[in-house]
Each structure stands twice: as C-alpha cells, then as structure tokens.
Amino acid sequence: ALAQDQDPTETRVDDIVVTAQLREQDPIEVPFALTAYSGEFLRDLGIQEFDALSAFVPGFLVQNQSPNNPAFVMRGITSDSGEATVEPRVSVYQDGVSISKSRGTYVELFDLRRVEIAKGPQSTLYGRGALIGAVNLVQNRPVIGVHEGEIAGSIGQIDTHLIEGVINIPVGENLAVRLAGRSKNRDGYVDNLLGGEDYNGVRTEALRGSIAFAPSETFRYDIIANWQGDDGTGTSFKSRQYFPADPATGTVLGGREPWEGAALTPTALFDGGKELGLDREVWGVTGIGEWEFSPMLTLTSVTAYRQFDSYETFDADGIFLPVLSAAEDAYGEQTSQEFRLNIDGGERWSAFIG
C-alpha cells in the first residue's frame, strides 16, 4: 500500500527495489546495465559525495573540481559544461526531478533511500540529456506512524568536522514530518603561500524537510524541500612550470610540486575584485502524489521548482601574476510537472503513459 511503502527495512542491500524504469522492480529484472545501492550501504561505507560514490560503480567517474564545477564521466564520455545552452550527456535526477545542469547538480548524499546509476542510452526514460546514462537519487521520505531519529558526527585531519542528523515524527495517523541535515567543514589542504585561507577548503551546509500525507492506503502525497549552501575557499590550479613567488618582489616561496603550496593571484582584477572562492546556493521544492486506482493502475504526479545561484572566482593559470583570472556568475531556475500512469499487467507485461 502507498501509505506504508516507505518501510525502512527496504534499505537492505539484498532486498533492494529499484525504479530505474519508473516502476518498482527487482534489479535483476532491469534490461540494461544498472548499479544500485541502498542508503544504508552508502552510510556504512562513509560515502558522502558523488566522487566517493563513483569509486564503487564500474564505468562511472565523478571529478569534483568544486561543487560548482563537477564532471560526470560515464563509460569514458564526460559531461561537465556549465553553459546554459549545452545539454548534459549524463542526467542526474533527485526524487524524479532533473537536476542535470552542472552548476546545480553536485549535492550532498545523506539520508538516502537508494542511489541508482543506469549506464548506456536512457533518453526514453530520462530525456534527451541521458544519452550516455543517468543517476537517480531517491531520498528518504517520512515514515507514517514511526518515531525515529539519529545524530552522528566525525572529526579528522586538516580540521575536518562533520555533523549530521535526521528525525522522523508522526503527526496523527495520516501525517508525518521528516527533517535531515548535514554540516561539513574542512580546511584547505594546499598551503596559501601569500597568506590567508589555504586552498581547496570546504564549508557546506545542507538541509531537507519533508511532509507526507496518506489519508488512505491508496493515496499519498509528499512535499520535499531541499537546500544546500557551499562557501569553499579558492580552488588551486597550481602551475607545474613556474615556481610560486611573491608578486611584489619575485622571491620564490616554494616548489612546483602540488603538495608544496601555491601562490595565486589573490583576487580577480575585475567585477569589483572578488576574492578567490565559491559562494553557491541550491534549493528546490518537490511535490509527489501517488494514487492507486486499482492493483493495475497507479497515477503519479511530480511537481517541482528548483533554483541555483553561484559565483566562483579562480586563478585559471595557477601562477602569482594576474595573467589569467576567471569568474563565473551562474543562475538558473526551472519549473516542471510530470504525470505518469503506470499499468501493471502482472508478471507478463507492464507499461506506463506519461
């Protein structure tokens, strides 16, 4: 029944159910290359980001230059353009909503029900942006009638500290609320030889709130709100040809190896002299309604609004002189509506119209 299909025991890897073909299936029934992991599996391995996830998926690689500029590589073909006119080659979906534009794609992986990575052309199911493949993030929704909560934290080198938590609260017999969040900070690991914050530091906050309403076993509606903010220090594009030096005197400050520190132009000498670094905000609201008219017919509605706003400044040539500095001011918003009627013909056939 729809009101109960969020049973947390379903996150076991051996019992995982996927929706890569827009209907619930056992992974072995999906007729294309699919890798699926439960949220519990990701948590046990400490996987928090896409680049760490890709290490466990054959034929899939994610390069995190910064949260504003990731590269998704599927079977050797890269999707990394931030231009508004460029269609991505690898689609990324979050609860049935495309988040494929690269400046808003890189999101934290926490409190997930499962992750599905479909390799090969998926345009029929996921649109023209999935010519190489698609990634489907399914977040945990509120569980009606169940109290649960969890909080966890960790510390590490380079002043790394992370805290995250989730709480699920039932409100009466037909309503439940779920809140989840993560705060992650890490100092930069490439020394700033000119003083100031070290490069490649991380400051990320992510929050999610969701409400589920299920007045009957055949109808359920979820509202999911996501927000993420990134305020990282500058990305180090260190030159391997020129020694880092003091821009005023020319005094050599370090070696050319990546781990020996960098001396980058501290500001972009345009647009008001912006400091190196990233200021990015991504948020969206999704409404998902499911009506089970009969064991054979189920109607799903997915309504969504999403927005990202980011400004990143970096020293593209990686040297101490202001030869090639770059900045990108990116903004995007999207509204989408999907209706899908799933038809279950039993073990012999199934179909959907959307």
C-alpha positions in Angstrom: 0.0 0.0 0.0 1.2 3.5 -0.7 0.9 4.7 2.8 3.3 2.0 4.0 5.8 1.7 1.1 8.4 3.7 2.9 9.3 0.8 5.3 12.8 1.4 6.4 13.7 -2.3 6.3 13.6 -2.0 2.5 17.0 -0.3 2.5 18.7 -3.7 3.0 21.0 -4.4 0.0 19.8 -7.9 -0.5 16.1 -6.7 -0.7 16.6 -3.5 -2.7 13.9 -2.4 -5.0 14.7 0.0 -7.9 12.7 2.4 -10.0 15.1 2.8 -12.9 12.3 2.1 -15.4 9.8 4.3 -13.5 8.2 1.3 -11.7 9.3 -0.8 -8.8 11.4 -3.8 -9.9 14.0 -6.2 -8.7 17.4 -5.1 -10.1 17.7 -8.4 -12.0 14.6 -7.5 -14.0 16.1 -4.3 -15.4 17.3 -5.0 -19.0 20.3 -2.6 -19.0 23.5 -2.1 -17.0 22.4 -0.8 -13.6 24.2 -0.3 -10.3 22.0 0.3 -7.3 23.0 0.8 -3.6 20.8 1.4 -0.6 21.2 4.4 1.6 22.3 2.1 4.5 25.1 0.7 2.3 26.4 4.2 1.5 26.3 5.2 5.1 28.2 2.1 6.3 30.9 2.9 3.8 31.0 6.6 4.7 30.1 7.8 1.2 29.0 11.4 1.4 29.6 12.8 -2.1 29.4 11.8 -5.8 33.1 11.4 -6.3 33.3 8.8 -3.5 30.3 7.0 -4.8 31.8 6.7 -8.3 34.7 4.6 -6.8 32.2 1.8 -6.3 30.4 2.0 -9.7 32.2 0.4 -12.7 32.3 2.7 -15.8 31.4 5.8 -13.7 33.7 8.6 -12.5 32.9 11.9 -10.9 35.6 14.6 -10.7 34.9 17.2 -8.1 36.9 20.3 -9.1 34.5 22.2 -6.9 30.7 21.8 -6.1 30.1 24.4 -8.8 32.1 22.6 -11.5 31.9 18.8 -11.3 32.5 16.4 -14.2 30.4 13.2 -14.6 32.1 10.6 -16.7 30.1 7.6 -17.9 31.9 5.0 -20.0 34.7 7.4 -20.9 32.4 10.3 -22.1 32.4 13.4 -19.9 29.6 15.8 -19.1 30.9 18.9 -17.5 29.8 22.0 -19.4 28.3 24.8 -17.4 26.9 26.6 -20.4 23.1 27.2 -20.3 22.8 26.1 -24.0 24.6 22.8 -23.6 22.5 19.7 -22.9 24.2 17.3 -20.4 25.3 13.9 -21.6 24.6 12.3 -18.2 21.3 13.1 -16.4 21.0 13.4 -12.7 17.6 13.1 -11.0 16.6 13.8 -7.4 13.2 12.2 -6.5 12.2 12.2 -10.1 13.3 15.8 -10.9 16.1 16.6 -13.2 19.0 18.5 -11.5 21.3 17.9 -14.5 22.6 21.5 -15.1 26.1 21.2 -13.8 26.1 24.3 -11.5 23.3 22.8 -9.5 24.0 19.1 -9.8 26.5 18.4 -7.1 24.5 17.8 -3.9 25.3 16.1 -0.6 24.4 12.4 -0.3 22.7 12.0 3.1 19.5 10.3 4.4 19.0 8.5 1.1 16.8 5.6 0.4 18.9 4.4 -2.5 21.0 5.5 -5.5 20.6 4.1 -9.0 23.2 4.5 -11.8 22.0 3.5 -15.2 24.6 3.1 -17.9 24.0 3.4 -21.6 21.4 5.5 -23.5 18.5 6.3 -21.3 16.7 9.0 -23.3 13.4 7.2 -23.4 13.1 7.2 -19.7 15.2 10.3 -18.6 15.0 12.7 -21.5 17.5 13.7 -24.2 20.2 14.6 -21.6 20.7 11.0 -20.8 22.4 9.8 -24.0 25.2 8.2 -22.0 23.5 7.4 -18.8 21.5 8.6 -15.7 21.9 8.9 -12.0 18.8 8.6 -9.9 18.8 9.8 -6.2 15.9 8.6 -4.1 15.7 10.4 -0.8 14.1 9.0 2.4 10.6 10.3 2.8 8.6 10.5 6.1 7.5 7.2 7.6 3.9 7.4 8.9 3.4 6.1 12.4 7.1 5.7 13.2 9.2 7.7 15.6 12.9 7.6 14.7 16.0 9.8 14.9 19.7 9.7 14.6 22.6 12.0 15.0 26.2 11.4 14.0 29.5 13.3 13.8 33.1 12.8 12.9 36.4 14.6 13.0 39.6 14.2 11.0 42.8 15.8 9.8 43.0 19.3 8.4 40.4 20.4 11.0 37.7 18.3 9.3 34.5 18.1 11.2 31.1 16.8 10.2 27.7 16.6 12.0 24.5 15.2 10.5 21.2 14.1 11.8 17.6 13.0 11.0 14.4 12.9 12.8 11.0 11.4 11.8 7.9 12.5 13.7 4.4 11.1 13.1 1.6 13.6 13.4 -1.6 11.7 14.0 -2.5 8.6 11.9 -2.2 10.1 8.4 0.7 12.6 8.6 4.4 12.6 9.3 7.3 15.0 9.1 11.0 14.3 8.5 13.9 16.6 9.0 17.5 15.9 7.9 20.6 18.0 7.8 24.4 18.0 7.4 27.2 20.4 8.2 30.6 19.7 6.8 33.8 21.8 7.2 37.4 21.2 6.2 40.4 23.5 6.0 42.2 23.7 2.7 45.0 21.2 2.0 47.1 23.3 -0.4 49.0 26.0 1.5 48.4 29.6 0.6 52.0 30.9 0.4 50.8 34.5 0.2 48.8 34.3 3.4 45.1 33.9 4.0 43.0 30.8 3.8 44.5 27.7 2.3 43.1 26.4 -1.0 40.5 23.7 -1.5 38.8 24.2 1.8 35.2 23.0 2.3 32.3 24.7 4.1 28.9 23.1 3.2 25.5 23.1 4.9 22.6 21.0 3.6 19.0 20.8 5.0 16.0 18.8 4.0 12.4 18.9 5.3 9.6 16.7 4.1 5.9 16.1 4.9 3.9 13.0 4.0 0.1 12.9 4.0 -1.6 9.5 3.4 -5.3 9.6 4.3 -5.8 6.1 2.8 -3.9 3.1 1.7 -4.4 4.1 -2.0 -3.4 7.8 -1.8 -0.2 9.5 -0.6 1.3 13.0 -1.1 4.8 14.1 -0.2 6.3 17.6 -0.2 10.1 17.7 -0.1 12.2 20.8 0.3 16.0 20.8 -0.2 18.5 23.5 0.5 22.3 23.5 0.2 24.9 26.2 0.6 28.6 26.0 -0.3 31.2 28.6 0.7 34.5 27.0 -0.2 38.0 28.6 -0.4 39.7 29.0 -3.7 40.4 26.1 -5.9 44.1 25.6 -6.5 45.1 25.4 -10.2 48.8 25.3 -9.5 51.2 25.7 -12.4 53.8 23.0 -12.7 56.0 25.2 -14.9 56.5 28.3 -12.7 57.7 28.5 -9.1 55.2 30.2 -6.7 56.6 33.6 -5.9 55.9 36.9 -4.2 54.1 39.1 -6.8 55.8 42.2 -5.4 59.4 41.1 -5.2 59.6 37.9 -7.3 61.0 36.0 -4.4 60.4 32.2 -4.8 58.2 31.0 -1.9 58.0 27.2 -2.6 58.4 24.4 -5.1 56.4 23.3 -8.1 55.1 20.1 -6.7 51.3 20.1 -5.9 51.9 19.5 -2.2 54.4 22.4 -1.7 51.8 25.2 -1.6 50.7 27.7 -4.2 50.9 31.5 -4.7 47.8 32.5 -6.7 46.5 35.9 -7.7 44.5 36.7 -4.6 41.6 38.5 -6.4 40.1 38.7 -9.8 41.0 42.2 -11.0 37.5 42.7 -12.4 33.9 42.8 -11.2 34.9 44.6 -8.0 37.9 42.5 -7.2 36.2 39.3 -6.0 38.2 37.0 -3.6 39.1 33.5 -4.8 36.5 31.0 -3.8 32.9 29.8 -4.2 29.6 31.2 -3.0 26.8 28.8 -4.1 23.2 28.2 -3.1 20.9 25.5 -4.4 17.3 24.9 -3.3 14.1 23.3 -4.5 10.7 22.1 -3.6 9.1 18.9 -5.0 5.5 17.6 -4.6 4.9 13.9 -5.3 1.4 12.5 -5.4 0.5 8.8 -5.9 -3.0 7.5 -6.5 -3.6 3.7 -6.7 -6.9 3.4 -8.5 -6.6 -0.4 -8.6 -3.9 -3.0 -8.3 -3.4 -2.5 -12.1 -3.4 1.3 -12.4 -1.4 3.9 -10.4 -1.2 7.6 -11.3 1.9 9.6 -10.2 2.3 13.4 -10.3 5.7 15.1 -9.8 5.6 18.9 -9.4 8.9 20.8 -8.8 10.6 24.1 -8.6 14.3 24.4 -8.4 16.9 27.2 -8.3 20.6 27.6 -8.1 22.7 30.8 -7.7 26.5 30.6 -7.7 29.6 32.8 -8.0 33.0 31.3 -8.3 36.4 33.1 -8.8 39.6 31.2 -9.6 43.1 31.8 -10.9 43.0 29.7 -14.1 46.7 29.8 -14.9 47.9 28.9 -11.4 50.7 31.5 -11.1 51.2 34.5 -8.9 50.8 37.1 -11.7 47.4 38.4 -12.8 47.6 36.9 -16.2 44.5 34.7 -16.4 41.9 35.1 -13.7 38.3 33.9 -14.2 35.0 34.3 -12.6 31.6 32.8 -13.3 28.2 34.1 -12.1 25.6 31.4 -12.8 21.9 31.4 -12.1 19.2 29.0 -13.1 15.7 28.2 -12.3 13.3 25.5 -13.5 9.7 24.5 -13.1 8.5 21.1 -14.1 5.3 19.0 -14.0 5.1 15.3 -14.8 2.1 13.0 -14.9 2.6 9.2 -15.3 0.1 6.4 -15.4 1.6 3.0 -14.6 -0.1 -0.1 -15.8 0.7 -3.4 -14.1 -0.3 -6.4 -16.2 1.1 -8.9 -13.8 4.2 -11.0 -14.4 3.9 -11.0 -18.2 3.8 -7.2 -19.0 3.7 -3.7 -17.7 3.7 -0.2 -19.2 3.4 3.5 -18.4 2.0 6.6 -20.2 3.3 10.0 -19.3 
